Amino acid sequence: MNTNKVILSLAFLLAGGLALVSCTKNDDTTIVPIGTEDYIEDILAVVPDSAFWADYGSIHRGPIPPNIEGAYLIAPRLRIGTNVPGMPSELVEPNANLSFTKQHNGLIVMDLNETSETVTDTVFVMGSGSNFTAYCIEDKSYDLILGSTSYHVNCRRGIVISGKVTAAGISDFRYATIVMSAESHPAGAPMQEAGSYFFYKDGDNLAERMTN
């Protein structure tokens, strides 16, 4: 193949890639942006594969995720696993609200209200059919109270959320929070080591869709 043909072929490939990421649809034909793989692998690289996936289960990596926009209630919110020494692996925690808005090109704005409000637009969504997995990285700052001691925690964490979209909500709902790096490490504070994680699920297997 001569040089002119190579250049022409590369031009067509580039144009095709730009066409994918410039898609404006906001439904089940939404295309995941090219180049998200490194972002996702940055989250998953800090957890040991065998232990993490044994508890979390499967994720969905398809290129055309379903539309997951909506507000959902995680109730009861169950902690079902952790690798943090001294922390209970099974625990009923306060209910949490989750909302997804402005889905576009495999990106979405997420608001996860758990210990404190988390709003981020750096969320990637992958999947196929009704199944999806969403990923985000956030800088988290919060006060952790253990007994009579309060720790101010700063860390970078990844969040992985998966499930199946239904008319009633998200079935098979699970999410994991993963410490990617510790920006501060108060003496004695747990949950600060990179690779620490927690798993959660909805106790009745459905994060219910909330209506206005």
C-alpha positions, 0 to 999 in steps of 0.5 A, a space after each residue: 500500500 502506497 503512502 497516499 493510500 495509508 494517509 487516506 485510510 487513516 483519515 477515514 478512521 479518524 473521521 469515523 472516530 470523531 463521528 462516534 464521539 460527536 453522537 448527540 443521542 441520549 437513548 439506547 443508541 448512545 455510544 461510549 466515548 473512545 478513550 474511556 478504557 484508561 480511566 476505567 482501568 485506573 479504578 480497577 487496577 488498585 483492587 486485587 482481581 480475585 477477591 474483588 470480583 468474587 464479591 462484586 460479581 460481573 460488570 458490563 463492558 458493552 459499547 451501547 449502554 441503556 438510558 439510566 437517567 432517573 432518581 433511585 432509592 437504595 433501601 435498605 442499603 446493605 454493606 456486603 463486603 470489605 477488605 478493610 481490617 477491623 471493619 464489619 463486612 456485613 452491615 445495614 447502613 442508612 438509605 441512600 439516594 442516587 440520581 443520573 441526569 444528562 446522559 450523553 455519549 456514554 457520559 452522565 452526571 451522577 448525584 450519590 447521596 450517602 455520607 455526604 453529597 457527591 455530584 460529578 459529571 466525570 461518570 462513564 457508562 458502558 453496557 448493552 441491552 438493559 445492563 450497565 456499569 457506571 464508573 467515576 473517580 472523585 476526590 472525597 473529603 468527609 469526617 469519619 466517626 469511630 466510637 469517640 474519635 473523629 477523623 477527617 479523611 481526604 482520599 481519591 476513590 473510584 465508584 463502580 455501579 452496576 445493574 439492570 434498568 427496569 421500569 421499576 428501577 435498577 435490579 441486581 443493583 450493586 456498587 463498590 467504593 474503592 480507595 485509589 490514593 490517600 491524600 492524607 492519612 490520619 494516625 489510626 484512621 482506617 479506609 485510607 490504604 489504596 486498594 481498600 474497598 466496600 461493596 453495597 447492594 440494595 437489600 430487596 435487589 431493586 433500587 427503586 425508581 422515584 417519581 417527582 
